[in-house]
Amino acid sequence: MINATFKLAGELISIKVEGNNLGFFDVGTGLMTTIEGLRLSKAGVLKEHPDLKDNPDWRKIAIDRLKEHMKTYNSEMEKMKYIKEELNKFGYEDLMLTRAGFRPEKFNEIK
C-alpha cells in the first residue's frame, strides 16, 4: 500500500494505491471516495478521449478506461508514479509518499 499527498493552491488530497484499488481523500473536507466517486470534467475527459464526445455514458466509460490502464502497471509504485505525472500536468505539487506505513519520503527521493 502506498499513500501520497498532493497540493493544489490550498487544497490537500491524499491518494492511496493498494493493488488495483485507488482511494482518494480530501484532507480539507475529510471526504473519502473510490475511483467511481471522482469528480470529472467533461472537457478534461474529452481531451484524453475525444471519441466520448456524444456518448451519454462518457463518465462511466472514462472511469472504466482508467481502471484498465492502471492494471497495465506491474507495481503500486509504477501506478503512483503515473498518478504523480498526471497530477503534475494540472498543477498539483507532490509533497510526500508513504509506503506500507513507513516514514514519509519525498517523491524525488524514491527509486
C-alpha positions as CSV (number, residue, x, y, z in Angstrom):
1,M,0.0,0.0,0.0
2,I,1.3,3.5,-0.9
3,N,-0.2,6.8,0.2
4,A,0.8,10.1,-1.4
5,T,-0.2,13.7,-0.6
6,F,-0.6,16.4,-3.3
7,K,-1.3,20.1,-3.0
8,L,-3.1,22.5,-5.4
9,A,-3.4,26.0,-4.0
10,G,-4.8,25.5,-0.5
11,E,-6.2,22.1,-1.2
12,L,-4.6,18.9,0.0
13,I,-5.5,15.5,-1.3
14,S,-4.2,12.1,-0.4
15,I,-4.3,9.1,-2.8
16,K,-3.9,5.5,-1.7
17,V,-2.9,2.8,-4.1
18,E,-3.5,-0.7,-2.8
19,G,-3.1,-3.4,-5.5
20,N,-5.5,-2.3,-8.3
21,N,-7.7,-0.2,-5.9
22,L,-7.4,3.6,-5.7
23,G,-8.7,5.7,-2.9
24,F,-8.9,9.5,-2.8
25,F,-9.1,11.6,0.4
26,D,-9.7,15.3,0.6
27,V,-7.8,16.5,3.7
28,G,-9.7,19.8,3.9
29,T,-13.2,18.3,3.9
30,G,-12.5,14.9,5.3
31,L,-14.3,13.2,2.4
32,M,-13.0,9.9,1.0
33,T,-14.0,8.2,-2.2
34,T,-13.0,5.5,-4.6
35,I,-12.3,6.0,-8.3
36,E,-16.1,5.8,-9.0
37,G,-16.7,8.9,-6.9
38,L,-14.2,11.2,-8.7
39,R,-15.4,14.5,-10.0
40,L,-14.6,14.5,-13.7
41,S,-14.8,17.4,-16.0
42,K,-16.2,16.5,-19.4
43,A,-13.8,18.9,-21.1
44,G,-10.9,17.1,-19.4
45,V,-12.2,13.7,-20.3
46,L,-12.7,14.7,-24.0
47,K,-9.0,15.9,-24.2
48,E,-7.9,12.3,-23.4
49,H,-10.8,10.5,-25.1
50,P,-12.4,12.6,-27.9
51,D,-14.4,9.6,-29.0
52,L,-16.7,10.0,-26.0
53,K,-18.0,13.4,-27.1
54,D,-21.5,12.3,-28.0
55,N,-21.7,9.4,-25.6
56,P,-24.2,9.8,-22.7
57,D,-22.1,7.3,-20.6
58,W,-18.9,9.3,-21.1
59,R,-18.1,9.4,-17.3
60,K,-18.5,5.6,-16.7
61,I,-16.5,4.7,-19.8
62,A,-13.7,7.1,-18.8
63,I,-13.5,5.6,-15.3
64,D,-13.5,2.1,-16.8
65,R,-10.7,3.0,-19.1
66,L,-8.7,4.5,-16.2
67,K,-9.2,1.3,-14.2
68,E,-8.0,-0.8,-17.2
69,H,-5.0,1.5,-17.7
70,M,-4.0,1.2,-14.1
71,K,-4.0,-2.6,-14.4
72,T,-1.2,-2.4,-17.0
73,Y,1.3,-1.3,-14.4
74,N,3.2,-4.1,-12.6
75,S,3.6,-2.5,-9.2
76,E,1.9,0.0,-6.9
77,M,4.9,2.3,-7.2
78,E,4.5,2.4,-11.1
79,K,0.9,3.3,-10.6
80,M,1.7,6.1,-8.1
81,K,4.4,7.5,-10.5
82,Y,1.7,7.6,-13.3
83,I,-0.7,9.4,-11.0
84,K,2.0,11.9,-10.0
85,E,2.8,12.7,-13.6
86,E,-0.8,13.2,-14.4
87,L,-1.5,15.4,-11.4
88,N,1.7,17.5,-12.1
89,K,0.3,18.3,-15.5
90,F,-2.6,20.0,-13.9
91,G,-0.5,22.0,-11.4
92,Y,-0.6,19.7,-8.4
93,E,2.5,19.7,-6.3
94,D,3.6,16.3,-4.9
95,L,4.5,16.6,-1.3
96,M,5.3,13.1,0.1
97,L,4.5,9.5,-0.1
98,T,4.4,6.7,2.5
99,R,5.0,3.0,1.7
100,A,3.3,0.4,3.8
101,G,3.0,2.8,6.8
102,F,6.7,3.7,7.0
103,R,8.2,7.1,7.3
104,P,7.1,9.7,4.7
105,E,9.6,10.4,1.9
106,K,9.8,12.9,-0.9
107,F,8.9,11.8,-4.4
108,N,12.2,12.8,-5.8
109,E,14.0,10.6,-3.3
110,I,12.2,7.4,-4.5
111,K,13.9,4.9,-6.8
